[in-house]
Amino acid sequence: MKRKNKVWTEEEKIKIVKEKLAGGSYRDLANKYDIKSEGMIANWKRKYENGESLAGKQGRKKLDKDLEYEILKKSFALLKKIRGESHESNDIK
């Protein structure tokens, strides 16, 4: 059974970043906290140093339903146009 990824709180991320800044290694911290990617800690550290928020989880942002509908409508119209042009070019041959 696939294990679900842990969602880290902002406080947990800051604690780990502060341990890194105090001299901890990425590998040791990843092992200590069972973090699969040392790069994730590096990303948290970079954001922390740049004053960016560590709250929330990463991933694809959900689109507004109206925006998603408009994108789908335009994609469908473009597909119809492309297919229509390809069928017309087949008729000429």
N, C-alpha and C positions, 0 to 999 in steps of 0.2 A: 504494500500500500504506500502510495506517495505521501510524504510528509509535507504539511502545509508550511509555507515560509512564515517565519516569525515577523510580527510587526513590532518595530522598535519605537518606544516613546521618545519624545524629544529629550527628556531627562536622561534616559538610558544612553542615547547617542552622545549627549554632552559629556556624560561620565566617562564613556569609552574614549572620546576625543581627548579629554583632559589627561587620561592615563597615557595616551599616545604622546601628548605634548610634554608629559613628565619623563619621557624617555622609554616608554614601552615600545616593543616592536610590533609591527602589523601582524606578523605570524603569531606571536604570543597572545596578543589580544584576540585575534580570530579564534584561536584554540580555546582560550579561557571562556569566551562568551558563545562558543559554537556558532561563529559567523562563517558562512561558507566562502565568502569572498573578501580577501584583504583589501581589494579595491573599493569595497563599500565603505570601509573605515576611512580610506584615503579621501573619498568623496565627501563624507561627513566632515572630515578635518578641513578640507578646502572650503566648504560652505561656512563652517564655524569661523575660520580665519577671515573670510570675506564678509562676515556679518549677516549671512543669509540664514533664513529659518531652517531648522532641522525637523520641524513638525510635519506631520503627514507622511504618506507613503508615496513612493514613486510609481510610475506606470502611465499608461495611456489615459489622458484626460477624456472624460465623456463629453461628447458634443451636445450642444443644445439640439433638441428634437427638430426645431424649425430649420436650423442650419443643416443638420443631417439630411432632412427631407430635400432641401434645395440642392445639396450636393448630389444626392441620388437622382433627382429629376434631371439635372444637367448632364450627369454621366449617362443616363438612359437615352437622352436626346442625342448626345454625341455618338453613342453606340448605334442608334438607329440611322443616323446620318452616314456613318462609316459603312455600315452594312448595306444601306441603300445604294451608295456609290459603288460598292464592289459588285452588287447585283447588276447595276446598269452597265458596268464595264464588261461583265460576262455576256450581256445581251448583244454587245457590239461585235464580238468575235464571231 
